[in-house]
């Protein structure tokens, strides 16, 4: 996610040691500091039974938790793909509609980009704040893919799920199979590409890491009307029939959408959610970005009508970058999320995946079908047993 100079790499390695002690549970090390493509150190392998982590049920290898069970679960180390992730000729196949959106047509996101090869610097007065001086206006084109199931009845208001970071063909295949098996409702899936770049100073970072309702408002006002027009569908206004999903910053964005607009979304699915301090520009109301979810927002707010499925890998991102703010460990962030969600009595399912990296593809192929079924618990499904 970040390109580090040699100096920054050394700083990061030192920060990794300091952060490991500062953030509590000492991880089980799996070749920490080993370089990997891109120059960043290999994340350590974390033990889900580390003191300070949530208590979780260890599942037999290759199995998933029940889609009806709340709580914390450990799976792996192998990750066989669920049968629902393979296209089946015997089930009805949905239709895919694709279109693009230009930055020049957006009143909400006219577009920014960070100059290639540059990154921000930590504020000398506040290590939790990143200063970026190389971001400037820039145009973008985003792709949008819309899955419409064969069983959709034209003119009826359909439940739907909004996904981040572009067309998700695996999701579309899973929905073909799950809808045919009456395990999820007849629903539309909307995959929205980001506006390019990554992290602070980028359009993707601005869209996904900002702690506000703006991205959900962009989707509501500028994307969904085009979806209805391009795919000739009608989308429900009922928040119980609306879900969000994503991985990494797309995952934290999924929760941000529901948190700031619970009148629009009640169901959230995240892989390796970036519940860390990555917001830019800084906001004094949420100075630690999405780290605020488990630090202050969820513990100190009334319970919202949100059902959440979330996953993290044992080798997930561990990025003690130039900020050295102790708020860039994805495993700790997701563990903390599970802790505060349980304390507040939320319906959630947290999966800790052994032998898994950041937004691990094998883990997603193993778990997505079960995750979607969990996500839609309580929603009426025609033909369900």
ChimeraX attribute file (.defattr): number of C-alpha atoms within 10 A of each C-alpha:
attribute: neighborCount
match mode: 1-to-1
recipient: residues
	/A:1	10
	/A:2	16
	/A:3	13
	/A:4	19
	/A:5	14
	/A:6	10
	/A:7	9
	/A:8	15
	/A:9	20
	/A:10	15
	/A:11	17
	/A:12	23
	/A:13	18
	/A:14	15
	/A:15	20
	/A:16	25
	/A:17	14
	/A:18	14
	/A:19	22
	/A:20	17
	/A:21	12
	/A:22	11
	/A:23	13
	/A:24	13
	/A:25	16
	/A:26	16
	/A:27	18
	/A:28	14
	/A:29	13
	/A:30	14
	/A:31	12
	/A:32	16
	/A:33	18
	/A:34	12
	/A:35	13
	/A:36	10
	/A:37	7
	/A:38	10
	/A:39	14
	/A:40	22
	/A:41	22
	/A:42	19
	/A:43	24
	/A:44	21
	/A:45	22
	/A:46	22
	/A:47	17
	/A:48	23
	/A:49	14
	/A:50	14
	/A:51	12
	/A:52	15
	/A:53	18
	/A:54	21
	/A:55	17
	/A:56	15
	/A:57	14
	/A:58	16
	/A:59	13
	/A:60	12
	/A:61	14
	/A:62	15
	/A:63	16
	/A:64	21
	/A:65	23
	/A:66	12
	/A:67	18
	/A:68	13
	/A:69	13
	/A:70	18
	/A:71	20
	/A:72	22
	/A:73	21
	/A:74	26
	/A:75	25
	/A:76	21
	/A:77	15
	/A:78	16
	/A:79	23
	/A:80	16
	/A:81	18
	/A:82	20
	/A:83	13
	/A:84	22
	/A:85	23
	/A:86	14
	/A:87	15
	/A:88	14
	/A:89	8
	/A:90	8
	/A:91	14
	/A:92	14
	/A:93	21
	/A:94	18
	/A:95	13
	/A:96	16
	/A:97	15
	/A:98	15
	/A:99	14
	/A:100	12
	/A:101	18
	/A:102	15
	/A:103	17
	/A:104	13
	/A:105	10
	/A:106	14
	/A:107	10
	/A:108	14
	/A:109	19
	/A:110	16
	/A:111	22
	/A:112	22
	/A:113	23
	/A:114	23
	/A:115	14
	/A:116	9
	/A:117	10
	/A:118	16
	/A:119	20
	/A:120	19
	/A:121	15
	/A:122	17
	/A:123	14
	/A:124	11
	/A:125	7
	/A:126	10
	/A:127	14
	/A:128	21
	/A:129	24
	/A:130	23
	/A:131	16
	/A:132	18
	/A:133	13
	/A:134	15
	/A:135	18
	/A:136	13
	/A:137	12
	/A:138	16
	/A:139	15
	/A:140	18
	/A:141	15
	/A:142	16
	/A:143	17
	/A:144	23
	/A:145	22
	/A:146	24
	/A:147	27
	/A:148	26
	/A:149	21
	/A:150	15
	/A:151	14
	/A:152	15
	/A:153	13
	/A:154	10
	/A:155	10
	/A:156	11
	/A:157	16
	/A:158	21
	/A:159	21
	/A:160	25
	/A:161	20
	/A:162	20
	/A:163	28
	/A:164	23
	/A:165	23
	/A:166	16
	/A:167	21
	/A:168	18
	/A:169	14
	/A:170	16
	/A:171	21
	/A:172	25
	/A:173	19
	/A:174	23
	/A:175	29
	/A:176	28
	/A:177	24
	/A:178	21
	/A:179	23
	/A:180	20
	/A:181	15
	/A:182	15
	/A:183	23
	/A:184	24
	/A:185	24
	/A:186	22
	/A:187	23
	/A:188	23
	/A:189	23
	/A:190	28
	/A:191	25
	/A:192	23
	/A:193	20
	/A:194	22
	/A:195	28
	/A:196	20
	/A:197	18
	/A:198	20
	/A:199	21
	/A:200	25
	/A:201	26
	/A:202	24
	/A:203	27
	/A:204	23
	/A:205	25
	/A:206	26
	/A:207	26
	/A:208	32
	/A:209	30
	/A:210	25
	/A:211	29
	/A:212	19
	/A:213	15
	/A:214	19
	/A:215	22
	/A:216	24
	/A:217	16
	/A:218	16
	/A:219	16
	/A:220	13
	/A:221	14
	/A:222	16
	/A:223	17
	/A:224	16
	/A:225	14
	/A:226	17
	/A:227	20
	/A:228	13
	/A:229	10
	/A:230	13
	/A:231	18
	/A:232	13
	/A:233	19
	/A:234	20
	/A:235	20
	/A:236	16
	/A:237	15
	/A:238	14
	/A:239	19
	/A:240	21
	/A:241	22
	/A:242	25
	/A:243	28
	/A:244	29
	/A:245	27
	/A:246	26
	/A:247	25
	/A:248	24
	/A:249	27
	/A:250	26
	/A:251	29
	/A:252	28
	/A:253	33
	/A:254	29
	/A:255	31
	/A:256	25
	/A:257	27
	/A:258	25
	/A:259	24
	/A:260	18
	/A:261	17
	/A:262	18
	/A:263	15
	/A:264	21
	/A:265	28
	/A:266	25
	/A:267	28
	/A:268	31
	/A:269	28
	/A:270	27
	/A:271	27
	/A:272	27
	/A:273	29
	/A:274	28
	/A:275	30
	/A:276	25
	/A:277	25
	/A:278	27
	/A:279	26
	/A:280	23
	/A:281	18
	/A:282	19
	/A:283	14
	/A:284	8
	/A:285	9
	/A:286	18
	/A:287	18
	/A:288	24
	/A:289	26
	/A:290	27
	/A:291	26
	/A:292	20
	/A:293	26
	/A:294	21
	/A:295	15
	/A:296	13
	/A:297	15
	/A:298	19
	/A:299	17
	/A:300	12
	/A:301	10
	/A:302	9
	/A:303	12
	/A:304	15
	/A:305	17
	/A:306	20
	/A:307	24
	/A:308	26
	/A:309	24
	/A:310	24
	/A:311	30
	/A:312	32
	/A:313	28
	/A:314	25
	/A:315	23
	/A:316	25
	/A:317	23
	/A:318	22
	/A:319	24
	/A:320	24
	/A:321	24
	/A:322	21
	/A:323	23
	/A:324	19
	/A:325	17
	/A:326	21
	/A:327	25
	/A:328	23
	/A:329	23
	/A:330	25
	/A:331	28
	/A:332	22
	/A:333	25
	/A:334	27
	/A:335	22
	/A:336	20
	/A:337	23
	/A:338	26
	/A:339	20
	/A:340	20
	/A:341	22
	/A:342	17
	/A:343	11
	/A:344	15
	/A:345	9
	/A:346	19
	/A:347	17
	/A:348	22
	/A:349	26
	/A:350	26
	/A:351	27
	/A:352	26
	/A:353	23
	/A:354	22
	/A:355	19
	/A:356	22
	/A:357	19
	/A:358	22
	/A:359	21
	/A:360	20
	/A:361	14
	/A:362	16
	/A:363	28
	/A:364	21
	/A:365	20
	/A:366	23
	/A:367	24
	/A:368	22
	/A:369	27
	/A:370	20
	/A:371	24
	/A:372	24
	/A:373	17
	/A:374	26
	/A:375	26
	/A:376	23
	/A:377	17
	/A:378	9
	/A:379	12
	/A:380	11
	/A:381	15
	/A:382	12
	/A:383	11
	/A:384	11
	/A:385	7
